[in-house]
């Protein structure tokens, strides 16, 4: 089966990482994949190419639509001649469908939804307009609509997405890449000058309003009033001392010596393995990859109740309301007071939950089943005869 994936960009975000993981777990004898990015190739494009997958970049600029680029996309679709097209995120859902229509390839187009908070306060107006336009045409254009979370499915049902075409497939996690790692724990802490007895709380997330880092910083200030032997790690794009807003929040509560800003890192699995508690302070998510990655590393989590975070964590962590720094601090405090052995057991339970429910190999199979159904209808055999 020849699959064409069209994605808005290949910067390292949740949808892009999930696409990479899916491609890394393809059955290569059955799925022949190609990727087109509407924007630049960026970091995830290089990783995808390292799998032996062809990547084409159209070079569109953010916030602009080029007729010339759409026509080029149409030509690429004709040249690749796929059996099925999978699009990822709103702009590629819309433009990928339009280009497929212009190319007259007559193959199923499957949309991907990786967003659950459509609050105008946290979203670009153009993005909201594209999402609503997709809602209007969702009855006619896609063969299926894959949502990465139940919360995202419900959000989009409410704005008019055609419910009968929607199916939920959660994000998956690679338990070989993300695993408990004592050596990484020791080395990362040594590099950060953090001793083995210090409680280390961390969050891996780019600087974005929906990640609500101000909530994290305020909660850290509250926690330090009762627990002095705690330090914090923040990783992700924009999480560095050049971020004026972030530094202002940190200095306002006078906790700068306790906060390590690591910026964008490629060794996320090693950073996670060094933590005692992983956290999510977001006010909007769909299905947060970093939480599942921390769980796979055997790290207990305290997360805000947004998107499918509570569904992901289950009973292996603590769920707190969003935009409530006191509740977030109390969640951290509960795990600190419970002791190291409890945190270890909870972390082991978290990894077991990922293994049993969200293993990337199983998730890849579920994507394949949707592809087969879109092409051939419901089947009893694993694959049609070729």
C-alpha positions, 0 to 999 in steps of 0.5 A: 500500500502506497501512503502519502502523508501531508503535514503542515510543518515538520517542526518538532511538535506532537503531530510531527513526532507521532508521524515519525513514530508511525513511520518508524513502525511501518511494516515496510513490506506493506506500507510504502510511505512518502511525506510532504511538508507544506512548510519546511522540512526542519528537524523532524524532516531529517529524522524521517529521511533517516528512516529511508522515507522520501520527504518533500518540502513546499516552503510555504510561509506561515500565515500565507497560502500560495496558489503556485505551491498548491499547484505544485502539491497537486503535481506531486500527488499525481507523480507519487500516485498514492493509494491513500492520503493521510493529512495531519493538522488543519491546514494540511487537511484542507489543502491536502484535500483540495490538492487531491481533488485537483489532482483527480487521483480519486483515493481516500483522504484521511484527516488527522486532528491533534488539537483540542482547545479552540479557545480564541485566547490561545489560538491564531485566528487563521487556524480557527477559521481553517478548523471551522472551514474543515468542519463544514466540508468534513461530511464530504471530503475525508474518508475518515477523520482520526482524532488523537484523543476523545477530548479532541473528538468532542471539541470538533464534534461541537464545531460541526465535524461529521461525527460518523467519520471520526475515530479515536487513535491515541498517540503511542510510545516507544518503550525502547527509546523511553525507559528507566535509565540510572546512568542517564539520571546520574549524568544529567544530574551531575551536569546540572550540579544536582545531587542525588537527594534533591527532588527534581521536577520537570516539564518538557514543553515549548513556550506556548500560551497553552502550556501555561508555564506561568502556572508552573512557575507560580506552583514552584514558588508555592512548593518551595515554601514547604519543600526546600530540597527541590529543583526544577527543569524546563526544556523546550523551544523558548525555555531559556534565559533569552525568554524575557517573559519567562525570566520575568515570571521566575524573578517575580517569585524569586526562584531563579537559583532553583530553575534550570532552563535547558532550551530545546534538547534532543536527549529528552529521554535522558532528561526525563529519566533524571526526574523524580516527578514529571509534570504538565501545567497546560490549560489546553492539550489533546493527548500529551506525548511528553506525559506518556514518554515520562511514564514510559521512563518510569517517572510518576506524573502530576498533570492538569486535567486537560484533553486526554491527560487523565485518561493517559495517566489513569491511576498511576499519577495525580490529576489537578485542575488547570490554571490552579498553581496551588493545586499543582503544588499540592500534587507535587507535595503529595508525591514528595511526602509519599517517599521515594519507594512510593514514587518508584512503584507509581513510576513502574505502574505508569510504565506498565500502563504505557506498555499495555495500552499505548505501545507504539507498535499496537497504535501503528496497527490501529492506523493500518486498520483504518487505512485498510477499511478506507480502501477496502471496507471492513475485512476479516483478513489482516491484509487483502491479497496483492 
